């Protein structure tokens, strides 16, 4: 015998039928976009450049100058590490939620590309390496191209800097 709540739910479904929908990814198309990874990767590159360009206080500098330097350096480092982590999270979401086995046929290096990009994010967090920050931007651009090609769209990869 059907419970009363099940009977009511069935009656509501009969009164208000819903159209069946489906999606090839975890969310409706348009939810995923590698642009956020590009923005955060650019921040990593920018902060890396700022850290490398920051002049350390001269020997005998005043305590205020040393504090100002340390404050600026620590802020740049915190931003770089935070943005590298955000880049990694955005890339991992694309890799694990958007891309499906069917994409591997078209992009056989998909897993390797994402794995290396995630490793570059980690390297950018723990190092101050202009080379790795630039390599991260190249990897994000490659992922951008793969993503939009998988949607059969040609979307230009813009950089803010």
C-alpha positions as CSV (number, residue, x, y, z in Angstrom):
1,X,0.0,0.0,0.0
2,X,1.3,3.4,-1.0
3,X,2.0,5.8,1.9
4,X,0.0,9.0,2.0
5,X,3.1,11.2,1.4
6,X,4.0,9.1,-1.7
7,X,0.4,9.4,-3.0
8,X,0.5,13.2,-2.6
9,X,3.9,13.5,-4.3
10,X,2.6,11.4,-7.2
11,X,-0.6,13.6,-7.5
12,X,1.6,16.7,-7.6
13,X,3.7,15.2,-10.3
14,X,0.6,14.5,-12.3
15,X,-0.7,18.0,-11.9
16,X,2.7,19.7,-12.6
17,X,4.7,17.4,-14.9
18,X,8.4,18.2,-15.3
19,X,10.3,17.9,-18.5
20,X,13.1,15.4,-18.4
21,X,16.6,17.0,-18.7
22,X,20.1,15.7,-18.9
23,X,23.6,17.2,-18.9
24,X,27.0,15.8,-20.0
25,X,28.7,17.2,-16.9
26,X,27.8,17.8,-13.2
27,X,26.1,21.1,-13.9
28,X,24.4,22.7,-16.9
29,X,26.7,23.8,-19.7
30,X,28.1,27.2,-19.1
31,X,28.9,26.6,-15.5
32,X,32.5,25.7,-16.2
33,X,35.0,28.1,-17.6
34,X,38.8,28.2,-17.3
35,X,38.8,32.0,-17.1
36,X,39.0,31.9,-13.3
37,X,42.1,29.8,-13.5
38,X,43.7,32.2,-15.9
39,X,43.0,35.2,-13.6
40,X,44.4,33.5,-10.5
41,X,47.4,32.1,-12.5
42,X,48.1,35.7,-13.7
43,X,48.1,36.8,-10.1
44,X,50.7,34.2,-9.2
45,X,52.9,35.4,-12.0
46,X,52.4,39.1,-11.0
47,X,53.2,38.4,-7.3
48,X,56.3,36.3,-8.3
49,X,57.6,39.2,-10.4
50,X,56.9,41.7,-7.5
51,X,58.7,39.5,-5.0
52,X,61.7,39.2,-7.3
53,X,61.8,42.9,-7.9
54,X,61.4,43.9,-4.3
55,X,64.6,45.5,-2.9
56,X,65.7,44.2,0.5
57,X,66.6,46.9,3.0
58,X,70.2,48.0,2.9
59,X,72.5,47.0,5.8
60,X,71.9,49.4,8.6
61,X,68.3,50.3,7.5
62,X,66.0,51.6,10.1
63,X,63.7,49.2,11.9
64,X,60.7,50.9,10.1
65,X,62.3,50.2,6.7
66,X,62.9,46.5,7.7
67,X,59.3,46.2,8.9
68,X,57.9,47.8,5.8
69,X,59.9,45.4,3.6
70,X,58.9,42.4,5.6
71,X,55.3,43.4,5.5
72,X,55.3,43.9,1.8
73,X,57.2,40.7,1.2
74,X,54.8,38.7,3.4
75,X,51.8,40.1,1.7
76,X,53.1,39.3,-1.8
77,X,53.9,35.8,-0.7
78,X,50.5,35.3,0.9
79,X,48.7,36.5,-2.2
80,X,50.9,34.3,-4.5
81,X,50.2,31.2,-2.4
82,X,46.5,31.9,-2.1
83,X,46.1,32.5,-5.8
84,X,48.2,29.4,-6.7
85,X,45.8,27.3,-4.5
86,X,42.8,28.9,-6.2
87,X,44.3,28.1,-9.6
88,X,44.8,24.5,-8.6
89,X,41.2,24.2,-7.3
90,X,39.8,25.7,-10.5
91,X,41.9,23.3,-12.6
92,X,41.0,20.3,-10.6
93,X,37.3,21.1,-10.9
94,X,37.6,21.3,-14.7
95,X,39.6,18.1,-14.8
96,X,37.4,16.0,-12.5
97,X,34.0,17.5,-13.1
98,X,33.9,18.8,-16.7
99,X,36.2,16.5,-18.7
100,X,34.9,13.0,-19.4
101,X,36.4,9.9,-20.9
102,X,35.1,10.9,-24.4
103,X,37.5,13.9,-24.3
104,X,40.5,11.6,-23.9
105,X,40.0,10.5,-27.5
106,X,40.5,14.0,-28.8
107,X,43.0,15.0,-26.1
108,X,45.2,12.0,-25.2
109,X,47.5,14.2,-23.1
110,X,44.6,15.6,-21.1
111,X,45.4,13.9,-17.8
112,X,49.1,14.6,-18.1
113,X,48.4,18.3,-18.9
114,X,46.2,18.7,-15.9
115,X,48.5,16.7,-13.6
116,X,51.5,18.9,-14.6
117,X,49.5,22.1,-14.2
118,X,48.4,21.0,-10.7
119,X,52.0,20.3,-9.9
120,X,53.0,23.7,-11.2
121,X,50.5,25.3,-8.8
122,X,52.1,23.5,-5.9
123,X,55.6,24.5,-7.0
124,X,54.4,28.2,-7.3
125,X,53.1,28.0,-3.8
126,X,56.4,26.8,-2.2
127,X,58.9,28.6,-4.5
128,X,59.5,32.0,-5.9
129,X,60.2,30.8,-9.5
130,X,59.5,33.0,-12.5
131,X,60.0,30.0,-14.7
132,X,57.4,28.0,-13.0
133,X,54.9,30.9,-12.9
134,X,55.3,31.4,-16.6
135,X,55.0,27.6,-17.2
136,X,51.8,27.7,-15.2
137,X,50.4,30.4,-17.5
138,X,51.3,28.3,-20.6
139,X,49.6,25.2,-19.0
140,X,46.5,27.2,-18.2
141,X,46.4,28.5,-21.8
142,X,46.6,25.0,-23.1
143,X,43.8,23.9,-20.9
144,X,41.8,26.9,-22.0
145,X,42.3,25.8,-25.6
146,X,41.3,22.2,-24.9
147,X,38.2,23.3,-22.9
148,X,36.8,25.6,-25.6
149,X,37.7,23.2,-28.4
150,X,35.7,20.5,-26.6
151,X,32.7,22.8,-26.9
152,X,33.6,23.5,-30.5
153,X,34.1,27.2,-29.8
154,X,37.1,29.4,-30.5
155,X,37.6,31.7,-27.5
156,X,40.6,33.9,-27.4
157,X,42.9,33.6,-24.4
158,X,43.3,37.1,-23.0
159,X,45.8,38.1,-20.4
160,X,45.4,41.2,-18.2
161,X,49.1,41.9,-18.1
